[in-house]
Amino acid sequence: HGRVALAGVVGQAPSFDTVGWLAREPRVLAAVGEVILARPCPAAQAGTLIALEEAFALADAPSRAAAEAALARVAAHFARLEWRALSQVPLTEWFAHQGALQGWEAWRTFGGWIDSANPRFSFEVADNFLRGARIDDTAAQDARRFAAARREEVLPLLADGALLALPSAPFPAPLAGQPRSRMWALRARMLQLTCIAGTLGCPQVSLPLARVDGLPLGLSLIGAPGADERLLAVARTIVS
C-alpha cells in the first residue's frame, strides 16, 4: 500500500486502494514487480514463517488439508515455522470494520455520481454501495481506530522479516454458474481472510500451490509494509 503511484487509476476507497498484478509464473510476477516498484527483487532469505491458526481453522476440512500440505512445501524454504493466532480479536470483527470503512469511503467517492447518473449495477455491487451509504461517520472513525490497533498488535511480528501464511480462501475456486445465494455465502467467508492484509496495509502474494478435487486453492504470504520485493523473491524461489 502506497508503494505504487495511483495516477490514472480510478480510486474507490483510499485507505485500501493499491496496485496489484497477476501472472502465470512467479518469474514474470517478480519481473513485473521490479519494473513497477523500480527496485530489484533480492535473493530469498530464510527466516520465520508464521502460520495463522484462525485462518486455517476457517477453511473447510479438505481445503485445510491441502493448504497445510502447501504450507509444508513453503516452510522448507524458511528457517522455522511457527503456528500462532493472528490477533486477540476474531476475524469476524476484522471483516466488519474493514467493510464499514471501505463502504463508507466508496460511497463518498461514487455517491454523487450514482445519485445523478443512476447507473445499473449487479446485485452485489449495488448492495455494497447501499450499505456504504448507511454507514455513519462514527462507525468509520471506529473502523480507523480498529485498524490502527490491529497494526500496533500484529506488525511487530513482522519486524524481523517474518511472513504470515494463510489459505488465500477457505475453499477452492468455486464453479461458475452457481446461484447468487450460494456465492454470497462463500464471499462472506472469503472476505474474513482477504481483509487481513488490507487492514494492516501489508503486501500479500497468493501462490496456487494446492488443489481440492481438481480445483485450485491458493496459499498466501503476507509481509510487513514495504516487503513487496521479499514476497516476490520468496514466490520466485518456491515455485521455480
ChimeraX commands (.cxc) that place a marker at each C-alpha (Angstrom):
marker #1 position 0.00,0.00,0.00 radius 0.5
marker #1 position 1.42,3.36,-1.05 radius 0.5
marker #1 position 4.37,1.87,-2.95 radius 0.5
marker #1 position 2.98,2.45,-6.46 radius 0.5
marker #1 position 1.56,5.74,-7.74 radius 0.5
marker #1 position -2.18,5.64,-8.47 radius 0.5
marker #1 position -2.05,8.17,-11.31 radius 0.5
marker #1 position -4.52,7.07,-13.98 radius 0.5
marker #1 position -6.31,4.72,-11.58 radius 0.5
marker #1 position -9.97,5.21,-10.67 radius 0.5
marker #1 position -9.87,5.02,-6.89 radius 0.5
marker #1 position -12.61,3.64,-4.67 radius 0.5
marker #1 position -11.56,3.58,-1.00 radius 0.5
marker #1 position -8.31,5.49,-0.31 radius 0.5
marker #1 position -7.48,3.52,2.84 radius 0.5
marker #1 position -7.29,0.33,0.76 radius 0.5
marker #1 position -6.69,1.32,-2.89 radius 0.5
marker #1 position -3.46,-0.15,-4.22 radius 0.5
marker #1 position -1.99,-1.64,-7.39 radius 0.5
marker #1 position -1.64,-5.39,-7.85 radius 0.5
marker #1 position -0.81,-7.66,-10.76 radius 0.5
marker #1 position -1.30,-11.27,-11.89 radius 0.5
marker #1 position 0.98,-13.65,-13.78 radius 0.5
marker #1 position 1.03,-17.32,-14.69 radius 0.5
marker #1 position 4.62,-17.72,-13.46 radius 0.5
marker #1 position 6.40,-16.27,-10.41 radius 0.5
marker #1 position 9.35,-15.31,-12.63 radius 0.5
marker #1 position 7.06,-12.98,-14.58 radius 0.5
marker #1 position 5.36,-11.78,-11.38 radius 0.5
marker #1 position 8.75,-10.79,-9.96 radius 0.5
marker #1 position 9.89,-9.17,-13.22 radius 0.5
marker #1 position 6.78,-7.01,-13.32 radius 0.5
marker #1 position 7.34,-6.12,-9.67 radius 0.5
marker #1 position 10.88,-4.95,-10.37 radius 0.5
marker #1 position 9.55,-2.59,-13.03 radius 0.5
marker #1 position 6.58,-1.26,-11.05 radius 0.5
marker #1 position 8.48,-0.92,-7.78 radius 0.5
marker #1 position 11.66,0.31,-9.55 radius 0.5
marker #1 position 13.80,-1.94,-7.37 radius 0.5
marker #1 position 15.27,-5.41,-7.94 radius 0.5
marker #1 position 13.93,-8.40,-6.02 radius 0.5
marker #1 position 16.74,-9.74,-3.82 radius 0.5
marker #1 position 17.57,-13.38,-3.31 radius 0.5
marker #1 position 15.10,-15.02,-0.94 radius 0.5
marker #1 position 16.38,-15.28,2.62 radius 0.5
marker #1 position 15.40,-17.87,5.21 radius 0.5
marker #1 position 13.52,-16.55,8.21 radius 0.5
marker #1 position 10.39,-17.23,10.20 radius 0.5
marker #1 position 7.12,-18.34,8.65 radius 0.5
marker #1 position 4.06,-17.82,10.88 radius 0.5
marker #1 position 1.01,-19.95,10.09 radius 0.5
marker #1 position -2.17,-18.21,11.27 radius 0.5
marker #1 position -4.25,-20.60,13.35 radius 0.5
marker #1 position -7.64,-18.92,12.94 radius 0.5
marker #1 position -7.16,-18.55,9.18 radius 0.5
marker #1 position -6.51,-22.26,8.69 radius 0.5
marker #1 position -9.35,-23.09,11.09 radius 0.5
marker #1 position -11.75,-21.11,8.88 radius 0.5
marker #1 position -11.08,-23.42,5.91 radius 0.5
marker #1 position -13.23,-26.46,5.28 radius 0.5
marker #1 position -11.53,-29.80,6.04 radius 0.5
marker #1 position -10.32,-30.73,2.52 radius 0.5
marker #1 position -9.09,-27.21,1.88 radius 0.5
marker #1 position -7.28,-27.05,5.20 radius 0.5
marker #1 position -5.51,-30.35,4.48 radius 0.5
marker #1 position -4.46,-29.14,1.02 radius 0.5
marker #1 position -3.34,-25.76,2.38 radius 0.5
marker #1 position -1.29,-27.39,5.13 radius 0.5
marker #1 position 0.42,-29.61,2.56 radius 0.5
marker #1 position 1.30,-26.49,0.57 radius 0.5
marker #1 position 2.45,-24.83,3.79 radius 0.5
marker #1 position 4.92,-27.67,4.38 radius 0.5
marker #1 position 6.35,-27.12,0.89 radius 0.5
marker #1 position 6.76,-23.40,1.57 radius 0.5
marker #1 position 8.14,-23.90,5.09 radius 0.5
marker #1 position 11.04,-25.92,3.68 radius 0.5
marker #1 position 12.45,-22.61,2.41 radius 0.5
marker #1 position 12.35,-20.98,5.86 radius 0.5
marker #1 position 14.48,-21.40,8.96 radius 0.5
marker #1 position 11.48,-22.17,11.15 radius 0.5
marker #1 position 7.70,-22.49,11.10 radius 0.5
marker #1 position 5.53,-21.20,13.94 radius 0.5
marker #1 position 1.80,-21.65,14.50 radius 0.5
marker #1 position 0.10,-18.82,16.35 radius 0.5
marker #1 position -3.06,-16.72,16.46 radius 0.5
marker #1 position -3.07,-13.58,14.34 radius 0.5
marker #1 position -4.92,-11.42,16.85 radius 0.5
marker #1 position -6.78,-11.29,20.12 radius 0.5
marker #1 position -9.78,-10.09,18.07 radius 0.5
marker #1 position -11.75,-12.60,15.92 radius 0.5
marker #1 position -11.65,-12.32,12.14 radius 0.5
marker #1 position -15.37,-11.57,12.06 radius 0.5
marker #1 position -14.59,-8.21,13.70 radius 0.5
marker #1 position -11.74,-7.54,11.24 radius 0.5
marker #1 position -14.19,-8.18,8.40 radius 0.5
marker #1 position -16.90,-5.96,9.90 radius 0.5
marker #1 position -14.63,-2.96,10.46 radius 0.5
marker #1 position -12.87,-3.31,7.11 radius 0.5
marker #1 position -16.21,-3.49,5.33 radius 0.5
marker #1 position -17.52,-0.46,7.20 radius 0.5
marker #1 position -14.57,1.78,6.35 radius 0.5
marker #1 position -14.28,0.59,2.76 radius 0.5
marker #1 position -18.01,1.05,2.19 radius 0.5
marker #1 position -18.03,4.49,3.80 radius 0.5
marker #1 position -15.11,5.65,1.64 radius 0.5
marker #1 position -16.53,4.10,-1.55 radius 0.5
marker #1 position -19.83,5.91,-1.09 radius 0.5
marker #1 position -18.03,9.21,-0.66 radius 0.5
marker #1 position -16.07,8.51,-3.83 radius 0.5
marker #1 position -19.00,7.48,-6.04 radius 0.5
marker #1 position -22.16,8.55,-4.19 radius 0.5
marker #1 position -22.63,11.83,-6.07 radius 0.5
marker #1 position -22.18,10.15,-9.45 radius 0.5
marker #1 position -24.56,7.32,-8.51 radius 0.5
marker #1 position -27.15,9.86,-7.38 radius 0.5
marker #1 position -27.01,11.79,-10.64 radius 0.5
marker #1 position -26.35,9.02,-13.22 radius 0.5
marker #1 position -28.44,6.19,-11.67 radius 0.5
marker #1 position -26.17,3.50,-13.21 radius 0.5
marker #1 position -27.10,-0.18,-13.48 radius 0.5
marker #1 position -25.15,-2.44,-11.11 radius 0.5
marker #1 position -25.06,-6.15,-10.33 radius 0.5
marker #1 position -26.88,-7.11,-7.14 radius 0.5
marker #1 position -23.68,-7.42,-5.08 radius 0.5
marker #1 position -22.22,-4.09,-6.22 radius 0.5
marker #1 position -25.49,-2.26,-5.62 radius 0.5
marker #1 position -25.79,-3.83,-2.16 radius 0.5
marker #1 position -22.24,-2.76,-1.27 radius 0.5
marker #1 position -22.93,0.85,-2.20 radius 0.5
marker #1 position -26.26,0.89,-0.35 radius 0.5
marker #1 position -24.60,-0.41,2.80 radius 0.5
marker #1 position -21.83,2.16,2.41 radius 0.5
marker #1 position -24.39,4.95,2.16 radius 0.5
marker #1 position -25.85,3.90,5.52 radius 0.5
marker #1 position -22.54,3.88,7.42 radius 0.5
marker #1 position -22.17,6.99,9.53 radius 0.5
marker #1 position -19.03,8.95,10.34 radius 0.5
marker #1 position -18.81,7.48,13.84 radius 0.5
marker #1 position -18.64,3.92,12.51 radius 0.5
marker #1 position -15.97,4.94,10.00 radius 0.5
marker #1 position -13.85,6.52,12.74 radius 0.5
marker #1 position -14.30,3.41,14.90 radius 0.5
marker #1 position -13.05,1.32,11.97 radius 0.5
marker #1 position -9.98,3.54,11.56 radius 0.5
marker #1 position -9.17,3.16,15.25 radius 0.5
marker #1 position -9.66,-0.59,14.97 radius 0.5
marker #1 position -7.23,-0.80,12.03 radius 0.5
marker #1 position -4.63,1.26,13.90 radius 0.5
marker #1 position -4.93,-1.03,16.92 radius 0.5
marker #1 position -4.53,-4.13,14.77 radius 0.5
marker #1 position -1.39,-2.72,13.15 radius 0.5
marker #1 position 0.06,-1.98,16.57 radius 0.5
marker #1 position -0.79,-5.55,17.62 radius 0.5
marker #1 position 0.36,-7.50,14.54 radius 0.5
marker #1 position 3.12,-5.59,12.75 radius 0.5
marker #1 position 5.75,-6.27,15.47 radius 0.5
marker #1 position 5.50,-9.95,14.48 radius 0.5
marker #1 position 6.87,-9.00,11.04 radius 0.5
marker #1 position 9.60,-6.62,12.19 radius 0.5
marker #1 position 12.42,-9.15,11.67 radius 0.5
marker #1 position 11.29,-10.15,8.17 radius 0.5
marker #1 position 8.88,-12.89,9.22 radius 0.5
marker #1 position 5.99,-13.68,6.88 radius 0.5
marker #1 position 2.43,-14.72,7.69 radius 0.5
marker #1 position 0.94,-17.76,5.92 radius 0.5
marker #1 position -2.74,-18.45,5.40 radius 0.5
marker #1 position -5.09,-20.02,2.85 radius 0.5
marker #1 position -5.99,-17.47,0.16 radius 0.5
marker #1 position -9.61,-18.59,0.58 radius 0.5
marker #1 position -11.28,-21.12,2.90 radius 0.5
marker #1 position -12.39,-23.23,-0.08 radius 0.5
marker #1 position -11.14,-23.96,-3.62 radius 0.5
marker #1 position -12.13,-21.85,-6.62 radius 0.5
marker #1 position -15.95,-22.17,-6.89 radius 0.5
marker #1 position -17.56,-23.44,-10.06 radius 0.5
marker #1 position -19.18,-20.87,-12.34 radius 0.5
marker #1 position -22.94,-20.65,-12.66 radius 0.5
marker #1 position -23.90,-21.23,-9.02 radius 0.5
marker #1 position -26.92,-19.41,-7.52 radius 0.5
marker #1 position -26.15,-15.95,-6.17 radius 0.5
marker #1 position -27.24,-17.02,-2.68 radius 0.5
marker #1 position -24.57,-19.74,-2.69 radius 0.5
marker #1 position -21.90,-17.38,-3.98 radius 0.5
marker #1 position -22.87,-14.74,-1.41 radius 0.5
marker #1 position -22.26,-17.18,1.45 radius 0.5
marker #1 position -18.86,-18.14,0.01 radius 0.5
marker #1 position -17.93,-14.49,-0.45 radius 0.5
marker #1 position -18.68,-13.66,3.19 radius 0.5
marker #1 position -16.35,-16.45,4.37 radius 0.5
marker #1 position -13.60,-15.49,1.93 radius 0.5
marker #1 position -13.57,-11.82,2.95 radius 0.5
marker #1 position -12.64,-12.79,6.51 radius 0.5
marker #1 position -9.26,-13.79,5.06 radius 0.5
marker #1 position -8.83,-11.16,2.36 radius 0.5
marker #1 position -9.44,-8.29,4.81 radius 0.5
marker #1 position -6.27,-9.01,6.80 radius 0.5
marker #1 position -3.63,-7.51,4.51 radius 0.5
marker #1 position -5.82,-4.52,3.64 radius 0.5
marker #1 position -6.46,-3.70,7.29 radius 0.5
marker #1 position -2.74,-3.92,8.07 radius 0.5
marker #1 position -1.60,-2.06,4.93 radius 0.5
marker #1 position 0.64,-5.03,4.08 radius 0.5
marker #1 position 1.60,-6.62,0.76 radius 0.5
marker #1 position 0.31,-10.12,0.02 radius 0.5
marker #1 position 1.09,-12.72,-2.64 radius 0.5
marker #1 position -1.15,-15.68,-3.42 radius 0.5
marker #1 position 0.53,-18.84,-4.74 radius 0.5
marker #1 position -1.64,-21.50,-6.47 radius 0.5
marker #1 position 0.12,-24.41,-4.77 radius 0.5
marker #1 position -2.84,-26.64,-3.84 radius 0.5
marker #1 position -5.81,-28.36,-5.44 radius 0.5
marker #1 position -9.00,-29.78,-3.97 radius 0.5
marker #1 position -10.95,-32.19,-6.17 radius 0.5
marker #1 position -9.13,-30.76,-9.17 radius 0.5
marker #1 position -9.94,-27.14,-8.28 radius 0.5
marker #1 position -7.15,-24.65,-7.44 radius 0.5
marker #1 position -6.57,-23.30,-3.95 radius 0.5
marker #1 position -4.02,-20.65,-3.10 radius 0.5
marker #1 position -1.67,-20.25,-0.17 radius 0.5
marker #1 position -0.99,-16.61,0.70 radius 0.5
marker #1 position 2.02,-14.96,2.26 radius 0.5
marker #1 position 1.81,-11.53,3.92 radius 0.5
marker #1 position 4.84,-9.38,4.71 radius 0.5
marker #1 position 5.45,-6.16,6.58 radius 0.5
marker #1 position 4.67,-2.86,4.84 radius 0.5
marker #1 position 7.36,-2.34,2.22 radius 0.5
marker #1 position 8.28,-6.04,2.00 radius 0.5
marker #1 position 6.92,-6.41,-1.55 radius 0.5
marker #1 position 10.30,-7.39,-3.03 radius 0.5
marker #1 position 10.85,-10.03,-0.36 radius 0.5
marker #1 position 7.48,-11.61,-1.10 radius 0.5
marker #1 position 8.21,-11.68,-4.82 radius 0.5
marker #1 position 11.63,-13.22,-4.21 radius 0.5
marker #1 position 10.13,-15.91,-1.98 radius 0.5
marker #1 position 7.44,-16.68,-4.54 radius 0.5
marker #1 position 10.05,-16.96,-7.30 radius 0.5
marker #1 position 12.15,-19.35,-5.21 radius 0.5
marker #1 position 9.29,-21.57,-4.05 radius 0.5
marker #1 position 7.55,-22.07,-7.38 radius 0.5
marker #1 position 10.63,-22.08,-9.63 radius 0.5
marker link #1:1,2 radius 0.2
marker link #1:2,3 radius 0.2
marker link #1:3,4 radius 0.2
marker link #1:4,5 radius 0.2
marker link #1:5,6 radius 0.2
marker link #1:6,7 radius 0.2
marker link #1:7,8 radius 0.2
marker link #1:8,9 radius 0.2
marker link #1:9,10 radius 0.2
marker link #1:10,11 radius 0.2
marker link #1:11,12 radius 0.2
marker link #1:12,13 radius 0.2
marker link #1:13,14 radius 0.2
marker link #1:14,15 radius 0.2
marker link #1:15,16 radius 0.2
marker link #1:16,17 radius 0.2
marker link #1:17,18 radius 0.2
marker link #1:18,19 radius 0.2
marker link #1:19,20 radius 0.2
marker link #1:20,21 radius 0.2
marker link #1:21,22 radius 0.2
marker link #1:22,23 radius 0.2
marker link #1:23,24 radius 0.2
marker link #1:24,25 radius 0.2
marker link #1:25,26 radius 0.2
marker link #1:26,27 radius 0.2
marker link #1:27,28 radius 0.2
marker link #1:28,29 radius 0.2
marker link #1:29,30 radius 0.2
marker link #1:30,31 radius 0.2
marker link #1:31,32 radius 0.2
marker link #1:32,33 radius 0.2
marker link #1:33,34 radius 0.2
marker link #1:34,35 radius 0.2
marker link #1:35,36 radius 0.2
marker link #1:36,37 radius 0.2
marker link #1:37,38 radius 0.2
marker link #1:38,39 radius 0.2
marker link #1:39,40 radius 0.2
marker link #1:40,41 radius 0.2
marker link #1:41,42 radius 0.2
marker link #1:42,43 radius 0.2
marker link #1:43,44 radius 0.2
marker link #1:44,45 radius 0.2
marker link #1:45,46 radius 0.2
marker link #1:46,47 radius 0.2
marker link #1:47,48 radius 0.2
marker link #1:48,49 radius 0.2
marker link #1:49,50 radius 0.2
marker link #1:50,51 radius 0.2
marker link #1:51,52 radius 0.2
marker link #1:52,53 radius 0.2
marker link #1:53,54 radius 0.2
marker link #1:54,55 radius 0.2
marker link #1:55,56 radius 0.2
marker link #1:56,57 radius 0.2
marker link #1:57,58 radius 0.2
marker link #1:58,59 radius 0.2
marker link #1:59,60 radius 0.2
marker link #1:60,61 radius 0.2
marker link #1:61,62 radius 0.2
marker link #1:62,63 radius 0.2
marker link #1:63,64 radius 0.2
marker link #1:64,65 radius 0.2
marker link #1:65,66 radius 0.2
marker link #1:66,67 radius 0.2
marker link #1:67,68 radius 0.2
marker link #1:68,69 radius 0.2
marker link #1:69,70 radius 0.2
marker link #1:70,71 radius 0.2
marker link #1:71,72 radius 0.2
marker link #1:72,73 radius 0.2
marker link #1:73,74 radius 0.2
marker link #1:74,75 radius 0.2
marker link #1:75,76 radius 0.2
marker link #1:76,77 radius 0.2
marker link #1:77,78 radius 0.2
marker link #1:78,79 radius 0.2
marker link #1:79,80 radius 0.2
marker link #1:80,81 radius 0.2
marker link #1:81,82 radius 0.2
marker link #1:82,83 radius 0.2
marker link #1:83,84 radius 0.2
marker link #1:84,85 radius 0.2
marker link #1:85,86 radius 0.2
marker link #1:86,87 radius 0.2
marker link #1:87,88 radius 0.2
marker link #1:88,89 radius 0.2
marker link #1:89,90 radius 0.2
marker link #1:90,91 radius 0.2
marker link #1:91,92 radius 0.2
marker link #1:92,93 radius 0.2
marker link #1:93,94 radius 0.2
marker link #1:94,95 radius 0.2
marker link #1:95,96 radius 0.2
marker link #1:96,97 radius 0.2
marker link #1:97,98 radius 0.2
marker link #1:98,99 radius 0.2
marker link #1:99,100 radius 0.2
marker link #1:100,101 radius 0.2
marker link #1:101,102 radius 0.2
marker link #1:102,103 radius 0.2
marker link #1:103,104 radius 0.2
marker link #1:104,105 radius 0.2
marker link #1:105,106 radius 0.2
marker link #1:106,107 radius 0.2
marker link #1:107,108 radius 0.2
marker link #1:108,109 radius 0.2
marker link #1:109,110 radius 0.2
marker link #1:110,111 radius 0.2
marker link #1:111,112 radius 0.2
marker link #1:112,113 radius 0.2
marker link #1:113,114 radius 0.2
marker link #1:114,115 radius 0.2
marker link #1:115,116 radius 0.2
marker link #1:116,117 radius 0.2
marker link #1:117,118 radius 0.2
marker link #1:118,119 radius 0.2
marker link #1:119,120 radius 0.2
marker link #1:120,121 radius 0.2
marker link #1:121,122 radius 0.2
marker link #1:122,123 radius 0.2
marker link #1:123,124 radius 0.2
marker link #1:124,125 radius 0.2
marker link #1:125,126 radius 0.2
marker link #1:126,127 radius 0.2
marker link #1:127,128 radius 0.2
marker link #1:128,129 radius 0.2
marker link #1:129,130 radius 0.2
marker link #1:130,131 radius 0.2
marker link #1:131,132 radius 0.2
marker link #1:132,133 radius 0.2
marker link #1:133,134 radius 0.2
marker link #1:134,135 radius 0.2
marker link #1:135,136 radius 0.2
marker link #1:136,137 radius 0.2
marker link #1:137,138 radius 0.2
marker link #1:138,139 radius 0.2
marker link #1:139,140 radius 0.2
marker link #1:140,141 radius 0.2
marker link #1:141,142 radius 0.2
marker link #1:142,143 radius 0.2
marker link #1:143,144 radius 0.2
marker link #1:144,145 radius 0.2
marker link #1:145,146 radius 0.2
marker link #1:146,147 radius 0.2
marker link #1:147,148 radius 0.2
marker link #1:148,149 radius 0.2
marker link #1:149,150 radius 0.2
marker link #1:150,151 radius 0.2
marker link #1:151,152 radius 0.2
marker link #1:152,153 radius 0.2
marker link #1:153,154 radius 0.2
marker link #1:154,155 radius 0.2
marker link #1:155,156 radius 0.2
marker link #1:156,157 radius 0.2
marker link #1:157,158 radius 0.2
marker link #1:158,159 radius 0.2
marker link #1:159,160 radius 0.2
marker link #1:160,161 radius 0.2
marker link #1:161,162 radius 0.2
marker link #1:162,163 radius 0.2
marker link #1:163,164 radius 0.2
marker link #1:164,165 radius 0.2
marker link #1:165,166 radius 0.2
marker link #1:166,167 radius 0.2
marker link #1:167,168 radius 0.2
marker link #1:168,169 radius 0.2
marker link #1:169,170 radius 0.2
marker link #1:170,171 radius 0.2
marker link #1:171,172 radius 0.2
marker link #1:172,173 radius 0.2
marker link #1:173,174 radius 0.2
marker link #1:174,175 radius 0.2
marker link #1:175,176 radius 0.2
marker link #1:176,177 radius 0.2
marker link #1:177,178 radius 0.2
marker link #1:178,179 radius 0.2
marker link #1:179,180 radius 0.2
marker link #1:180,181 radius 0.2
marker link #1:181,182 radius 0.2
marker link #1:182,183 radius 0.2
marker link #1:183,184 radius 0.2
marker link #1:184,185 radius 0.2
marker link #1:185,186 radius 0.2
marker link #1:186,187 radius 0.2
marker link #1:187,188 radius 0.2
marker link #1:188,189 radius 0.2
marker link #1:189,190 radius 0.2
marker link #1:190,191 radius 0.2
marker link #1:191,192 radius 0.2
marker link #1:192,193 radius 0.2
marker link #1:193,194 radius 0.2
marker link #1:194,195 radius 0.2
marker link #1:195,196 radius 0.2
marker link #1:196,197 radius 0.2
marker link #1:197,198 radius 0.2
marker link #1:198,199 radius 0.2
marker link #1:199,200 radius 0.2
marker link #1:200,201 radius 0.2
marker link #1:201,202 radius 0.2
marker link #1:202,203 radius 0.2
marker link #1:203,204 radius 0.2
marker link #1:204,205 radius 0.2
marker link #1:205,206 radius 0.2
marker link #1:206,207 radius 0.2
marker link #1:207,208 radius 0.2
marker link #1:208,209 radius 0.2
marker link #1:209,210 radius 0.2
marker link #1:210,211 radius 0.2
marker link #1:211,212 radius 0.2
marker link #1:212,213 radius 0.2
marker link #1:213,214 radius 0.2
marker link #1:214,215 radius 0.2
marker link #1:215,216 radius 0.2
marker link #1:216,217 radius 0.2
marker link #1:217,218 radius 0.2
marker link #1:218,219 radius 0.2
marker link #1:219,220 radius 0.2
marker link #1:220,221 radius 0.2
marker link #1:221,222 radius 0.2
marker link #1:222,223 radius 0.2
marker link #1:223,224 radius 0.2
marker link #1:224,225 radius 0.2
marker link #1:225,226 radius 0.2
marker link #1:226,227 radius 0.2
marker link #1:227,228 radius 0.2
marker link #1:228,229 radius 0.2
marker link #1:229,230 radius 0.2
marker link #1:230,231 radius 0.2
marker link #1:231,232 radius 0.2
marker link #1:232,233 radius 0.2
marker link #1:233,234 radius 0.2
marker link #1:234,235 radius 0.2
marker link #1:235,236 radius 0.2
marker link #1:236,237 radius 0.2
marker link #1:237,238 radius 0.2
marker link #1:238,239 radius 0.2
marker link #1:239,240 radius 0.2
view
